[in-house]
Amino acid sequence: MDYPTITIQQRLNKLGFGPLVEDGIKGPLTDAAIVAFKASIGFRRRPYVGPLTWAALTAPLPSSAPALPWMAEAIRIKGLHEQRDYPALKRWFDASVAWIDPREIPWCGAFVATVMRRWTPGMDLPDNPLGARNWGRFGEPCTPQLGAVLTFWRGSPSGWQGHVGLYWGEDDTAFHVLGGNQSNAVTVTRVSKDRLLQARWPKGVAQIHRRVHLSKAGQPLSKNEA
């Protein structure tokens, strides 16, 4: 059965998988958003809407559920690569971090800073947002949930190295993190749960408390996000 593309686009936008032009034309951006939505609920990554995907897309939203505009922005630039897409990535960075060369300097913190500032230009950022562990003082604490800022240790729990990204989902042993500087691009990668330091949420925004359980298929466990 063919489901109306315009309705699919409208629902994907409401769920934070846009922004999509609601024109009823099923192009590559709509296909990519369908794949991202299906991945978020553990479905096979295909740009096909069948009965189960349609049911998940059209399920009633809780009236109190806020939009996650920072996630929508992160999804919009998913796939940008520090080498192949260097000019576009540099243009996208917020002014506070735009001085860096992402080919030379780790930019996971710049990614989170930019998606937050794209949503709210005056958003308070941690001191030195390029330092991944500094995001442990961003906003307010929360439980891991869709859209949360997650910080992780690298090298040693007591050291200074780290990684930061956005909660995309989880399986039994790892968080699936939407972030920058992951294989040199904006990707979703698995990071072991035992490396989690902090989960943080933008201050003053209602938490949605939505945990997304995913399979491990096709997602190798990451030990180094660079």
Buried (B, 14 or more C-beta within 10 A) or exposed (E): EEBEBBBBBBBBBEBBBBBBEBEEEBEEBBEBBBBBBBBBBEBEEEBEBEEEBBEBBEEEEEEEBEBBBBBBBBBBBBEBBBEEBBEEBBEBBBEBBEEBEBEEBBBBBBBBBBBBBBBEEEBEBBEEBBBBBBBBEBBEEBEBBBBBBBBBBBEEEEEEEBBBBBBBBBBEEBBBBBBBBBEBBBBBBBBEBEBBBBBBBBEEBEBBEBEBEBBEEEBEEBEEBE
